[in-house]
Amino acid sequence: MNDPVYNFGAGPSMLPTEVMQQVQRDFLNFNNMGVSVIEISHRSKEFEAVLARCDELVREVGNIPANYQLLYTHGGAQMQFAGVPLNLLARKPAHKAVYCETGHFSRLANVEAQRYGNIVIAASGRDSSYDRIPAFTRRMVDDDASYAFITSNNTIYGTQYPSWPDMEDMPLVIDATSDIFSRPVDFSKTGVVFAGLQKNLGPAGTALVIVREDLIGHAMERTPSLLDWAVYAKNHSLANTNSTFNIYVMSLVMQWLKDQGGPAAMAQRNEEKAQALYKVLDGSDFYRGTAQPAYRSRMNVTWVLPSEELTALFLKEALANGLYALKGHKVVGGIRASIYNPVPLAGCRKLAEFMREFERTRG
Ligand SMILES: Cc1ncc(COP(=O)(O)O)c(C=O)c1O
């Protein structure tokens, strides 16, 4: 076997090898049925068992309270940028929501929401190129708002809320696409948490929506049925043909996560992985980390080199060394190492070693 290739892609991103091996087996012959997992009906008892198991694992691993529903929705995370306002704004007459803008995706979220109501941006990191998370507290959210919105981890800018803000009585909605189940969190303090699967949970195109029951059933009249959380809740996410493959892979990822020790074990490992890289940045005049240290992400580590030429060379040599998909997002450039739950510590150590060597020879 050749040396392993470590995948630092931002999403779709690395899945655990054990999961992919299981997928490979089930692809040809699921449950000894002689048919593929992608060939069985979403209404078959076998798929219903997959869905039920996925729910059970999410509840157990995520410690999700009983008064929250789990929905598997179409269109990835960004579909919920519309789904959230369509389902929640009409809860109160002002049709108002308050957003904290901490990067590219939280901006897309509030721009989309503006199509449906009165959206206030109470805090923004835009003036400092989103290198930090601005303060966002309950006092900054008007009482007539239907919800407050944050993006817990900013995939492109490499920043993360050290902890989720306490919004007390105001439903807190969180786009946790790039850090769900990467550390222990208290879901009972949230109204809605949603995440596209393609980083910590599985394949792209589906989102997990964890929603407090009392927030279901307030959708605006014009909400398309397949964006209405009540329709998903009533039909156990099977109002139409859902992405059976995505949910199936997610159930395997959740089992893997449980076997690894869940979010608490992940948090420890993710800290070690991230620190292996931040240590190189902190000890270098050659590389410059782009996030303020207090808000550094444990999922996406971002930095720049002194020139475009050196950046291109770094990427080329990294790839030749089995370090794949390190290019920063096109809106910011530079380098980004995405180190979601499945990325092993060995990959981060190898990247850290490569960075030191590159600095020694090219710096
Ligand atoms: C925080 C965050 N939200 C939303 C998205 C978009 O997700 P999707 O492509 O599933 O719509 C991404 C990245 O892909 C993201 O990092």
The ligand as an SDF file (V2000), in Angstrom:
LIG
                    3D

 16 16  0  0  0  0  0  0  0  0999 V2000
  -21.2420   27.1080    7.7490 C   0  0  0  0  0  0  0  0  0  0  0  0
  -21.7440   26.6740    6.4150 C   0  0  0  0  0  0  0  0  0  0  0  0
  -23.0340   26.8580    6.0980 N   0  0  0  0  0  0  0  0  0  0  0  0
  -23.5130   26.4790    4.9120 C   0  0  0  0  0  0  0  0  0  0  0  0
  -22.7250   25.8940    3.9550 C   0  0  0  0  0  0  0  0  0  0  0  0
  -23.3130   25.5260    2.6310 C   0  0  0  0  0  0  0  0  0  0  0  0
  -23.7780   24.2360    2.6570 O   0  0  0  0  0  0  0  0  0  0  0  0
  -24.5060   23.5850    1.3850 P   0  0  0  0  0  0  0  0  0  0  0  0
  -23.5300   23.5900    0.2730 O   0  0  0  0  0  0  0  0  0  0  0  0
  -24.8890   22.2260    1.8860 O   0  0  0  0  0  0  0  0  0  0  0  0
  -25.7080   24.4160    1.0860 O   0  0  0  0  0  0  0  0  0  0  0  0
  -21.3620   25.6700    4.2390 C   0  0  0  0  0  0  0  0  0  0  0  0
  -20.4130   25.0340    3.3280 C   0  0  0  0  0  0  0  0  0  0  0  0
  -20.5510   24.2690    2.5020 O   0  0  0  0  0  0  0  0  0  0  0  0
  -20.8830   26.0840    5.4940 C   0  0  0  0  0  0  0  0  0  0  0  0
  -19.5950   25.9050    5.7990 O   0  0  0  0  0  0  0  0  0  0  0  0
  1  2  1  0
  2  3  1  0
  2 15  2  0
  3  4  2  0
  4  5  1  0
  5  6  1  0
  5 12  2  0
  6  7  1  0
  7  8  1  0
  8  9  2  0
  8 10  1  0
  8 11  1  0
 12 13  1  0
 12 15  1  0
 13 14  2  0
 15 16  1  0
M  END
$$$$
